[in-house]
Amino acid sequence: MPQLRFRLIAAAAFVLPVFLVGTVALAKKNANGGYAVKVVGEYSGQGTAQVTASSVTITANVTDEGGQKYGLQINLPVVNGRFLGQGSLGGSSIKVSGRVDGGDPAPGGGKGKGNGGKPVLTNARITVLFITADEHVGRVVGDH
């Protein structure tokens, strides 16, 4: 029994530091903060987004393909960087699905995976898809 305990302790002493170093090296930059966003698709415009660990708020002024102007409002909870629910476009309900991603770690954090050890995405970003009741589609994209 003492020999098994020793092996478990030795294994933990080896694995834990490797795990912690790997986690730190691969950790994404913080996605929280303010974003400048663009709206594209059947609607176009600009606005802002504010992301916290638990919520996302997006406000934008948009124009449809016919020239009609609308206000876009999204305020949803964020879980594991993802959000899903209802927003508002000109007072009408829209379906919303999106995500926020932190930037890649500093150069060297990738250890040569896919981009020679350089970060692929340096800034945090937000991406959103929204669909109106009559199935018109728009995307919101931005970074900070």
C-alpha positions, 0 to 999 in steps of 0.5 A: 500500500505505501508503494502505491501511495508513493507512485500516486504522489510521484505521478501527481508531482510530475503531471500537475506542473506539466498541466499547469504550465500547459494551461498557462501557455495555452490560456486565451487573452481575456475577452471582457471589455468594449468592442467596436462592432460592424453589422453586415448581411441584409442589415448594415451598420455600426455599434458597440458591444460590452462583454463581461464574464456573465453577459453581453450587451450590443447596441447598433444603428443599422439600415436594411437593404431598402434603406429603412433604419433600425436600432439593434439591441442585444442583452444576453447572459454569457456561458463559456463564451457563448450566448443564445436568446432573443434580441430586438431589431426596431422593436421586433424580436430577433433570434440571436446566437453568438460567441466571444473569444479571447485572443491567442497567447503571446508569440511562442504560446502556440509552440509551432502549431499551425502558425510557427508559434505565432498567435493566430488571433491577437485580439479578442473578438465577438461574432453574432448571427441574428435572424428576424421573424421573417427570416432576414439575416444579419451578422455582428462582428468586432474585436477589441 
